[in-house]
Amino acid sequence: MSELATQNTPLNAPAENPWVEEDEISLLDLATTLGEEKKLIFGLPAIAAVVAIVASLLIPNVYTAKTTLLPPSGNGGGGAAAALAALGSLGGLAGGLGGIKTPDEQYVAMLKSRSVRDILIEQYDLKNRYEAKTIEDVYMDLDKLVQISSDKKSGVLSVAVDDEDPKFASELANAHATALKNVLDRVAVTDAQLRRKFFEEQFAKAKEDLSKAEVALKEVQKTSGLIELKEQAKASIEALAAIRAQIAQREVQLTAMRSFATAQNPDYVRIAGELSGLRVQLKKLEQGGGKEDGSLATKDLPETGLTYIRALREVKYFEAIFEIMAKQFELAKIEESKEGTGLQQLDKATPPERKSKPKRAIIVVVSTLAAGFLAVLIALLRGAMRKANQDPENRSKFAQLKKAWGFKT
């Protein structure tokens, strides 16, 4: 019998696999399911479109005002090198202090800094305008309403401000340029600005020290009654003051150079040698080593006029320092002007005539498409559930599911 069964079986008959079950979705069934749910498929998107239109109309118009800024180049390069040659030995010191480079991102960060924003908050009372409880809330509002960016190729900065009032949007955008200029006035950024700021501080200090020394000399003149000194004593005092000024100059240079140069640096070695020689000369003058040129040593000066001489020597010393720093300060200002003007506002923001937000057409289209997709998904799910309910076993499982979740059957 087994042989007969084998013979009756066709050789090319496909082998049955009980583990494989094909489940194909008929396009006709799918179309039928969607047709049964046509009210949902067309109704839900229509309702969503109407709601989106109404909601978009309730959203207030937002206007965007934009201004563009051109920051200073900040690369004192060749021009700075030429000016430093004219500055003499102090030029090396200034060049060392100007080694900071300022990419466009630095100005973007400054526009977003609290220093700039605090100026704007105070100027326009933004805390009340945005109805913020704290300053931190105002910062967060500015992050959303103000977009600051830079063009990598041109280096131009752009500040775009969103607001419901087009006039206020343009005013706030332009105010960013003014606030940044105020910050740049007190923060040195470029090479030339660093040099100018350094010598400006040194010049102010020298001026103050000279004034104090002159006042002290005047007091000594009143108490001692000495008004005039012999030429020999004057020569000694002036020589001492000049050497002390040069020593102070070299000491300032070496102190600053230690932050960016080693002891083996040629300029550092040269200045250190000059400082050592000047100290030897000062010691000789103080001990009487300058008698070859007819000058007096400090110890040989009359005891009665010693206080007056010391006061006069301080005045001469600070006069020499004042003259040096005044020259360096003027040269630094010239170099800063050669570098170009500071921050420039290329395009001033004007009140925009057209709104930038909201995009009502996009809102309606996206809402309608999303509702249509959701309607089709719901229709397919409802069709699948109806088909599943036709199976007694699936109906039993649905009944158990409803009972488990407490739904009424």
HELIX and SHEET records of a PDB file:
HELIX    1   1 SER A    2  ASN A    8  1                                   7    
HELIX    2   2 LEU A   27  GLU A   36  1                                  10    
HELIX    3   3 LYS A   38  LEU A   58  1                                  21    
HELIX    4   4 GLY A   77  LEU A   87  1                                  11    
HELIX    5   5 SER A   89  LEU A   97  1                                   9    
HELIX    6   6 ASP A  104  LEU A  111  1                                   8    
HELIX    7   7 ARG A  114  TYR A  124  1                                  11    
HELIX    8   8 LEU A  126  ARG A  129  1                                   4    
HELIX    9   9 ILE A  135  LEU A  145  1                                  11    
HELIX   10  10 PRO A  166  ARG A  186  1                                  21    
HELIX   11  11 ASP A  191  SER A  224  1                                  34    
HELIX   12  12 GLU A  231  MET A  257  1                                  27    
HELIX   13  13 PRO A  266  GLN A  287  1                                  22    
HELIX   14  14 LYS A  291  ASP A  293  5                                   3    
HELIX   15  15 THR A  298  ASP A  300  5                                   3    
HELIX   16  16 GLU A  303  GLY A  305  5                                   3    
HELIX   17  17 LEU A  306  GLU A  339  1                                  34    
HELIX   18  18 ARG A  360  ASN A  389  1                                  30    
HELIX   19  19 PRO A  392  ALA A  404  1                                  13    
SHEET    1   A 4 VAL A 146  SER A 150  0                                        
SHEET    2   A 4 LEU A 157  ASP A 163 -1                                        
SHEET    3   A 4 TYR A  63  LEU A  70 -1                                        
SHEET    4   A 4 GLN A 344  ASP A 347 -1                                        
END                                                                             
